């Protein structure tokens, strides 16, 4: 049994971030292989997010004491509860590096556990933050669910279909996109732009969504709650924008989009450069003009060919990610 323990705070909600997608994908693949796996939540009862992930097992405990009785391997997600486990536990850090003032707390989370990060960049940053050798940090790269590589793309459109599907948060570069939308070149009839209203579970997301309610230059799309729904959206997209203004630990959406046959324009920061499946263009962050230049480059490169997509699908597979996870936690 492998139990992924969701951290304190929000329940595990679909469509809110890479940690949820990563965790659910690993559980599904382990179950497919006949390996028992589950998500464990503390203090949420049956309102712990299981309604968004009906195909994977959830276990809800009132408090963290129940973790001590779990068989097999416990994998804490981002934060660890201060309880003993039957076997050596692991902790996987999907999150960005916390504030310096939280360092002692995160050192306690990692103490005595197998430490996992989700990119080379992130692993290096965690080693520095925790003041440990980089060799002590194991890298288990994210992936794109096979659905993205298998989804049939819609017919090519006369207009380039541009999509922003990150959370509505300043860190994700939404304001860079809005500034870019007011550049004269974006008034071209050759583009259509859509914005997914993800991240409404927090106030900042709701505030930005209210600002965009009557925005005339982009179509608003509801958050996609399932992998098939997100894959279908990407199959109707030509270019995905990821103009993050902070150092993403990795950026699963970049890989998912490339597997689905999209070109991706992303900020040259954090782990995003590591997501290259052959369809990635990197640009300066916080620069509307750089983002617009990236879009023009995507136009010049043209639609993704079958060979380009086939090559992309071979990188960052779910199977490889779970193989790496199993090797790390059973080492």
SEDRENBA-298000 format. One record per atom (N, C-alpha, C): x, y, z negated. Coordinates in pm, whole numbers, padded with zeros to 5 digits, always signed. Layout:
% SEDRENBA-298000
XYZ...
This chain:
% SEDRENBA-298000
+00083-00120+00000+00000+00000+00000+00087+00125+00000+00052+00221+00086+00116+00351+00087+00009+00455+00057+00027+00530-00049-00071+00630-00092-00013+00770-00072-00079+00850+00010-00039+00988+00033-00119+01076-00063-00050+01139-00156-00117+01216-00261-00125+01362-00218-00249+01409-00200-00271+01547-00157-00240+01641-00273-00180+01757-00245-00136+01846-00353-00251+01918-00421-00225+01977-00537-00329+02055-00605-00375+02172-00519-00497+02216-00542-00550+02330-00467-00665+02291-00379-00656+02324-00252-00765+02298-00158-00777+02148-00129-00899+02101-00100-00913+01964-00052-00849+01950+00085-00839+01829+00135-00777+01802+00265-00881+01824+00375-00878+01941+00435-00979+01980+00533-00924+01974+00674-01001+01917+00766-00959+01908+00905-00956+02046+00969-00864+02064+01063-00857+02188+01139-00797+02303+01063-00724+02275+00955-00667+02384+00875-00516+02387+00875-00450+02287+00935-00304+02291+00936-00241+02160+00977-00109+02166+00996-00035+02049+01040-00022+01942+00933-00021+01980+00806-00008+01880+00699-00123+01780+00704-00243+01832+00728-00361+01745+00735-00352+01651+00856-00315+01707+00971-00306+01627+01092-00197+01521+01080-00084+01560+01026+00029+01469+01008-00008+01354+00915-00067+01388+00801-00101+01286+00702-00206+01190+00756-00312+01244+00815-00417+01157+00868-00364+01068+00980-00278+01123+01066-00222+01043+01175-00138+00927+01124-00057+00951+01021+00024+00844+00964-00065+00736+00902-00168+00777+00830-00257+00678+00769-00323+00592+00877-00371+00655+00983-00437+00580+01091-00342+00479+01154-00218+00521+01181-00124+00431+01246-00084+00316+01153-00068+00344+01025-00036+00237+00931-00150+00136+00924-00273+00184+00920-00388+00093+00917-00394+00011+01045-00364+00073+01158-00363+00000+01285-00264-00114+01284-00153-00094+01212-00050-00197+01202-00081-00301+01094-00194-00284+01027-00229-00379+00923-00164-00350+00789-00114-00228+00772-00051-00186+00646-00150-00101+00568-00181-00139+00447-00276-00064+00366-00224+00077+00341-00309+00176+00362-00272+00315+00341-00396+00393+00303-00377+00502+00229-00490+00581+00184-00444+00722+00147-00541+00812+00138-00518+00947+00086-00574+00951-00055-00496+01007-00148-00538+01019-00287-00552+01167-00322-00665+01203-00379-00687+01342-00421-00713+01345-00572-00685+01461-00630-00701+01478-00774-00796+01596-00801-00903+01568-00874-00988+01674-00926-01093+01730-00832-01109+01674-00714-01210+01725-00620-01333+01634-00613-01326+01517-00672-01436+01423-00659-01455+01383-00514-01581+01366-00475-01610+01324-00337-01605+01440-00239-01583+01561-00289-01570+01678-00201-01422+01707-00174-01347+01603-00144-01202+01615-00128-01157+01620+00016-01252+01631+00109-01219+01637+00250-01251+01510+00327-01294+01407+00256-01318+01279+00324-01425+01290+00431-01513+01390+00420-01617+01408+00521-01557+01443+00657-01435+01498+00658-01368+01533+00784-01285+01419+00841-01265+01315+00761-01177+01203+00802-01248+01071+00768-01357+01047+00834-01440+00931+00799-01374+00797+00832-01269+00798+00912-01206+00673+00955-01088+00634+00867-01057+00711+00762-00945+00674+00676-00991+00669+00530-00931+00581+00449-00974+00564+00309-00927+00681+00221-01014+00724+00133-00982+00824+00032-01007+00764-00105-00923+00800-00201-00942+00765-00341-00935+00894-00421-01034+00918-00505-01037+01041-00585-01019+01008-00732-00921+01072-00795-00900+01060-00939-00939+01191-01007-00989+01178-01131-01021+01297-01209-00895+01371-01251-00791+01294-01282-00664+01356-01322-00548+01272-01268-00428+01322-01285-00311+01259-01224-00269+01129-01290-00323+01097-01407-00282+00975-01477-00304+00850-01391-00407+00854-01308-00437+00737-01225-00328+00704-01124-00242+00799-01096-00134+00775-00999-00036+00670-01050-00022+00660-01180+00075+00565-01237+00037+00420-01212-00089+00395-01183-00134+00257-01160-00141+00219-01013-00106+00312-00925-00115+00280-00784-00009+00179-00743-00047+00075-00670+00052-00022-00621+00128+00035-00502+00240-00028-00469+00313+00011-00350+00387+00143-00367+00392+00222-00259+00470+00346-00257+00379+00467-00258+00410+00561-00344+00338+00689-00351+00420+00792-00273+00353+00863-00182+00416+00970-00106+00343+01100-00140+00409+01187-00215+00349+01316-00249+00361+01410-00130+00258+01487-00103+00257+01584+00005+00280+01724-00051+00395+01780-00023+00433+01918-00059+00461+01940-00208+00377+01887-00295+00397+01904-00438+00374+01770-00508+00441+01751-00621+00428+01624-00694+00369+01648-00832+00288+01553-00876+00236+01557-01012+00339+01496-01106+00353+01549-01228+00457+01501-01322+00415+01374-01395+00397+01266-01318+00359+01137-01377+00451+01029-01321+00478+00924-01398+00559+00814-01345+00480+00731-01244+00551+00667-01153+00488+00577-01056+00553+00440-01067+00483+00338-01024+00534+00200-01036+00668+00184-00964+00676+00240-00845+00797+00229-00764+00848+00370-00733+00969+00378-00683+01025+00508-00648+00934+00578-00549+00895+00699-00582+00805+00776-00496+00885+00857-00395+00815+00906-00294+00872+00997-00196+00794+01128-00201+00856+01234-00155+00785+01360-00137+00818+01413+00001+00714+01453+00073+00734+01503+00208+00696+01651+00209+00791+01733+00250+00771+01877+00251+00731+01923+00391+00601+01945+00409+00552+02004+00533+00559+02157+00527+00559+02211+00408+00542+02354+00389+00671+02432+00416+00655+02562+00430+00770+02650+00443+00842+02662+00310+00964+02711+00314+01041+02726+00191+00971+02824+00097+00945+02784-00027+00875+02872-00122+00963+02988-00170+00903+03070-00253+00978+03182-00310+01090+03131-00400+01193+03213-00410+01308+03177-00493+01267+03153-00637+01168+03227-00685+01123+03213-00823+01057+03078-00851+01019+03006-00746+00956+02873-00762+01056+02760-00750+01185+02793-00737+01284+02690-00707+01287+02580-00813+01287+02617-00941+01295+02515-01046+01176+02420-01041+01058+02475-01008+00939+02390-00999+00954+02290-00885+01004+02333-00771+01020+02241-00658+01134+02143-00680+01234+02184-00754+01339+02088-00792+01280+01976-00877+01187+02012-00965+01123+01909-01048+01035+01818-00963+00970+01874-00859+00890+01791-00769+00977+01686-00701+01098+01726-00662+01186+01639-00582+01268+01542-00667+01283+01571-00794+01372+01493-00881+01336+01345-00880+01434+01261-00851+01416+01116-00855+01337+01058-00741+01306+01138-00640+01223+01091-00529+01301+01091-00398+01251+01014-00304+01302+01019-00167+01248+01145-00103+01336+01230-00052+01296+01360+00000+01287+01354+00152+01173+01401+00206+01148+01397+00350+01113+01537+00398+01172+01577+00509+01136+01701+00577+01094+01668+00720+01032+01766+00787+00970+01738+00917+01042+01798+01037+01162+01849+01018+01245+01892+01130+01387+01909+01079+01481+01915+01169+01620+01939+01129+01630+02076+01061+01567+02177+01122+01568+02311+01063+01513+02307+00920+01396+02245+00904+01333+02240+00772+01419+02162+00673+01479+02052+00718+01564+01973+00630+01683+02053+00579+01744+02131+00669+01857+02214+00627+01814+02319+00525+01699+02379+00549+01650+02483+00457+01615+02425+00320+01557+02306+00319+01525+02243+00190+01651+02203+00115+01751+02157+00187+01878+02121+00121+01938+02244+00052+01936+02357+00122+01988+02481+00063+01903+02524-00056+01774+02517-00040+01681+02565-00144+01691+02480-00271+01700+02348-00252+01707+02256-00366+01848+02237-00418+01946+02295-00347+02087+02284-00384+02132+02138-00389+02102+02067-00280+02141+01927-00268+02210+01908-00133+02290+01801-00116+02351+01775+00015+02244+01749+00121+02270+01797+00242+02174+01772+00351+02155+01622+00374+02256+01544+00343+02246+01399+00361+02139+01336+00272+02095+01409+00170+01992+01358+00080+01850+01382+00133+01841+01458+00242+01711+01490+00301+01689+01402+00424+01579+01330+00426+01545+01243+00539+01450+01317+00633+01472+01301+00762+01389+01369+00861+01291+01268+00923+01162+01297+00910+01058+01219+00978+00980+01318+01064+01008+01318+01193+00950+01417+01282+00800+01395+01301+00727+01505+01317+00585+01493+01353+00567+01433+01492+00446+01438+01542+00410+01360+01659+00285+01421+01722+00250+01370+01837+00119+01395+01896+00043+01264+01898-00079+01265+01849-00163+01146+01857-00171+01100+02003-00173+00969+02027-00179+00920+02166-00295+00975+02247-00400+01019+02179-00516+01075+02250-00474+01193+02338-00380+01274+02290-00340+01392+02366-00273+01354+02498-00194+01250+02494-00126+01207+02616-00216+01136+02714-00328+01083+02663-00418+01006+02748-00539+01085+02798-00563+01201+02738-00682+01277+02775-00674+01321+02921-00784+01308+02991-00789+01348+03132-00806+01499+03139-00722+01564+03215-00730+01708+03228-00846+01749+03320-00900+01865+03291-01006+01920+03376-00946+01964+03509-01031+01994+03604-00982+02043+03733-00911+02175+03714-00811+02197+03798-00737+02323+03790-00830+02441+03816-00806+02547+03741-00886+02669+03753-00810+02772+03837-00885+02860+03902-00821+02968+03976-00754+03066+03881-00804+03074+03758-00747+03162+03658-00664+03082+03558-00554+03139+03511-00478+03072+03405-00558+03081+03275-00580+02966+03212-00657+02959+03088-00560+02959+02970-00561+03067+02895-00468+03089+02784-00541+03066+02653-00474+03000+02559-00538+02965+02432-00448+02996+02314-00505+03054+02210-00442+03060+02077-00525+02972+01985-00462+02870+01928-00536+02774+01847-00478+02760+01707-00391+02854+01667-00339+02851+01531-00441+02908+01433-00406+02904+01306-00495+02964+01206-00499+03115+01225-00611+03176+01192-00623+03321+01196-00550+03378+01074-00421+03400+01093-00337+03448+00984-00225+03532+01045-00187+03642+00980-00079+03724+01035+00049+03646+01065+00082+03546+00980+00204+03468+01002+00204+03394+01134+00085+03361+01184+00073+03284+01308+00082+03371+01433+00094+03502+01413+00115+03590+01527-00012+03640+01594-00125+03632+01525-00250+03675+01587-00245+03823+01623-00179+03905+01541-00173+04049+01571-00082+04077+01691+00020+03994+01709+00105+04007+01828+00022+03980+01954-00065+03880+01946-00151+03848+02060-00247+03963+02089-00308+04017+01984-00405+04125+02005-00337+04248+02065-00215+04278+02022-00143+04390+02082-00110+04361+02227-00071+04235+02256-00041+04198+02394-00164+04212+02482-00282+04179+02428-00405+04182+02507-00437+04322+02559-00378+04424+02497-00405+04561+02539-00300+04614+02636-00205+04528+02675-00111+04564+02780-00186+04564+02915-00150+04654+03000-00223+04667+03127-00219+04539+03209-00108+04467+03203-00096+04343+03281-00200+04239+03240-00246+04242+03115-00345+04145+03070-00485+04179+03116-00501+04294+03181-00632+04329+03237-00654+04258+03370-00554+04180+03413-00564+04107+03540-00678+04007+03534-00742+03990+03648-00850+03891+03656-00795+03750+03674-00661+03737+03670-00599+03605+03688-00591+03527+03557-00630+03589+03444-00620+03524+03314-00756+03518+03244-00776+03413+03166-00883+03410+03067-00820+03368+02935-00855+03435+02827-00794+03409+02697-00900+03367+02597-00869+03262+02522-00959+03213+02417-00884+03206+02285-00956+03230+02177-00899+03225+02042-00983+03132+01957-00919+03032+01898-00989+02940+01808-01000+03004+01671-01117+03001+01613-01137+03061+01481-01110+02959+01371-00985+02918+01363-00942+02824+01259-00891+02902+01138-00898+02839+01021-00847+02901+00900-00951+02981+00823-01078+02953+00846-01183+03029+00778-01206+02982+00635-01128+02884+00590-01142+02836+00452-01075+02931+00353-01001+03030+00403-00937+03129+00316-00983+03269+00360-00975+03365+00268-01032+03498+00292-00966+03571+00408-00832+03559+00420-00766+03631+00528-00816+03584+00664-00843+03455+00677-00898+03402+00801-01037+03457+00829-01118+03464+00725-01253+03518+00742-01250+03666+00778-01156+03739+00719-01144+03882+00749-01108+03904+00896-01010+03828+00945-00969+03844+01085-01082+03801+01178-01154+03695+01141-01267+03651+01224-01374+03760+01233-01397+03829+01123-01495+03939+01126-01448+04051+01219-01318+04079+01216-01262+04181+01305-01282+04143+01452-01273+04014+01482-01279+03967+01621-01420+03940+01670-01518+03957+01584-01655+03915+01617-01703+03971+01750-01678+04097+01776-01721+04159+01901-01603+04197+01991-01494+04122+01977-01373+04153+02054-01399+04124+02202-01381+04221+02290-01422+04203+02431-01321+04133+02520-01197+04116+02473-01092+04068+02563-01061+03919+02550-01127+03850+02460-01102+03707+02444-01229+03638+02398-01243+03515+02438-01356+03432+02396-01321+03363+02265-01413+03366+02169-01391+03298+02041-01447+03156+02048-01369+03061+01998-01407+02920+01998-01403+02868+01855-01500+02789+01816-01501+02733+01682-01383+02638+01662-01340+02627+01536-01230+02536+01503-01266+02393+01542-01168+02322+01594-01187+02182+01635-01155+02091+01517-01252+02012+01475-01239+01935+01352-01184+01794+01372-01177+01747+01496-01129+01611+01521-01021+01612+01628-00941+01506+01629-00837+01492+01730-00897+01489+01871-01001+01409+01898-01058+01410+02034-01109+01547+02077-01170+01622+01984-01222+01754+02020-01107+01849+02055-00999+01843+01977-00884+01929+02006-00819+01889+02138-00812+01759+02163-00753+01711+02289-00835+01759+02409-00967+01756+02396-01052+01802+02507-01032+01952+02532-01016+02029+02424-00993+02172+02440-00860+02197+02512-00755+02126+02472-00624+02144+02535-00626+02097+02681-00710+01999+02710-00720+01951+02849-00784+02055+02940-00849+02156+02879-00909+02266+02956-00823+02393+02946-00700+02375+02898-00610+02487+02876-00485+02472+02962-00436+02584+03014-00312+02582+03092-00192+02624+03009-00210+02724+02923-00098+02778+02846-00142+02802+02702-00068+02744+02609-00094+02763+02466+00006+02864+02410-00043+02956+02328+00043+03056+02265+00066+03021+02119+00193+03022+02078+00230+03002+01937+00330+03110+01897+00285+03234+01883+00376+03346+01857+00402+03368+01708+00434+03264+01637+00453+03273+01492+00557+03380+01457+00532+03451+01349+00626+03553+01304+00704+03507+01181+00678+03383+01138+00757+03326+01030+00814+03194+01077+00907+03141+01002+00978+03019+01044+00892+02895+01018+00823+02851+01120+00745+02727+01110+00838+02610+01077+00798+02523+00984+00881+02404+00958+00896+02317+01083+00792+02308+01163+00800+02234+01289+00704+02296+01391+00579+02254+01392+00480+02305+01486+00418+02193+01568+00333+02111+01503+00275+01996+01571+00191+02035+01691+00123+02147+01683+00035+02188+01791+00111+02205+01922+00236+02248+01914+00318+02261+02035+00334+02127+02105+00364+02024+02028+00383+01890+02085+00250+01837+02140+00143+01855+02064+00011+01807+02108-00027+01871+02241-00004+02001+02252-00041+02071+02375+00042+02023+02494+00171+02002+02473+00255+01955+02583+00215+01815+02628+00181+01728+02532+00133+01595+02568+00003+01603+02650-00077+01707+02620-00204+01723+02692-00187+01793+02826-00062+01827+02861-00036+01885+02992-00039+02037+02996-00017+02102+02882-00014+02248+02875+00131+02298+02870+00152+02413+02924+00276+02484+02895+00257+02557+02762+00365+02568+02686+00359+02632+02555+00457+02747+02550+00409+02861+02504+00495+02977+02482+00500+03002+02332+00619+02988+02274+00632+02992+02129+00747+03082+02088+00739+03130+01965+00845+03212+01909+00970+03128+01886+01083+03190+01909+01211+03122+01892+01256+03130+01746+01176+03069+01658+01205+03074+01515+01179+02937+01452+01245+02913+01339+01219+02793+01260+01235+02665+01337+01140+02574+01319+01145+02443+01383+01082+02441+01521+01021+02551+01565+00953+02550+01695+01045+02513+01812+01172+02557+01815+01258+02515+01927+01277+02363+01934+01257+02293+01823+01274+02147+01822+01157+02074+01884+01048+02146+01915+00927+02081+01967+00929+02065+02118+01041+02089+02181+01045+02093+02327+01027+01954+02388+00919+01938+02462+00896+01816+02539+00920+01841+02688+00979+01955+02719+01005+01991+02857+00912+02097+02911+00811+02135+02832+00711+02232+02878+00706+02355+02788+00814+02379+02714+00819+02486+02615+00901+02604+02665+00847+02723+02648+00919+02848+02673+00929+02924+02542+01050+02963+02502+01072+03034+02377+01088+03183+02404+01027+03263+02317+01034+03409+02331+01061+03470+02194+01102+03597+02195+01123+03668+02069+00991+03682+01994+00998+03666+01863+00877+03683+01782+00847+03832+01764+00725+03861+01729+00678+03998+01702+00686+04090+01823+00698+04033+01942+00714+04115+02062+00601+04086+02161+00502+04175+02170+00396+04155+02269+00449+04148+02412+00550+04230+02442+00606+04229+02577+00674+04096+02608+00746+04041+02508+00810+03911+02529+00706+03802+02552+00596+03809+02478+00489+03711+02494+00428+03721+02634+00408+03841+02680+00354+03863+02813+00451+03813+02920+00581+03835+02899+00681+03783+02992+00675+03630+02997+00655+03567+02881+00640+03422+02878+00522+03374+02959+00411+03447+02952+00293+03411+03031+00324+03422+03180+00394+03527+03219+00432+03544+03360+00523+03430+03406+00612+03386+03317+00699+03273+03351+00617+03146+03370+00515+03128+03286+00428+03010+03300+00354+03013+03433+00311+03132+03474+00246+03147+03605+00343+03107+03716+00467+03154+03705+00566+03126+03808+00600+02977+03815+00601+02910+03700+00634+02767+03697+00521+02683+03755+00399+02733+03748+00286+02663+03806+00229+02556+03716+00122+02490+03760+00059+02385+03680+00158+02272+03649+00139+02210+03535+00223+02098+03494+00200+01980+03589+00307+01923+03640+00295+01808+03730+00276+01680+03650+00235+01576+03720+00216+01446+03654+00347+01398+03594+00457+01414+03666+00587+01368+03616+00627+01447+03491+00605+01579+03493+00639+01660+03377+00559+01614+03254+00431+01586+03274+00350+01541+03161+00391+01402+03116+00417+01312+03211+00462+01177+03174+00590+01182+03092+00681+01270+03130+00806+01285+03054+00778+01341+02915+00686+01437+02906+00653+01498+02777+00595+01395+02680+00511+01309+02731+00442+01211+02647+00538+01112+02582+00655+01095+02642+00753+01001+02587+00823+01056+02461+00805+01182+02432+00873+01245+02319+00775+01265+02203+00827+01254+02080+00749+01279+01959+00622+01193+01955+00642+01062+01960+00527+00972+01956+00491+00936+01813+00365+00902+01793+00317+00861+01661+00388+00735+01615+00409+00642+01705+00475+00517+01670+00616+00541+01616+00691+00628+01683+00827+00658+01637+00825+00725+01501+00730+00814+01479+00722+00885+01352+00696+00790+01237+00603+00697+01256+00573+00601+01150+00688+00503+01131+00755+00464+01239+00874+00379+01225+00977+00447+01135+00999+00576+01159+01095+00651+01077+01050+00659+00933+00921+00683+00912+00869+00690+00775+00893+00558+00702+00863+00447+00765+00876+00317+00701+01023+00288+00668+01111+00327+00760+01254+00306+00736+01302+00387+00616+01251+00509+00602+01294+00597+00493+01242+00547+00358+01116+00516+00350+01060+00484+00217+01096+00341+00172+01142+00260+00264+01182+00124+00227+01334+00105+00228+01407+00215+00245+01553+00208+00248+01608+00166+00112
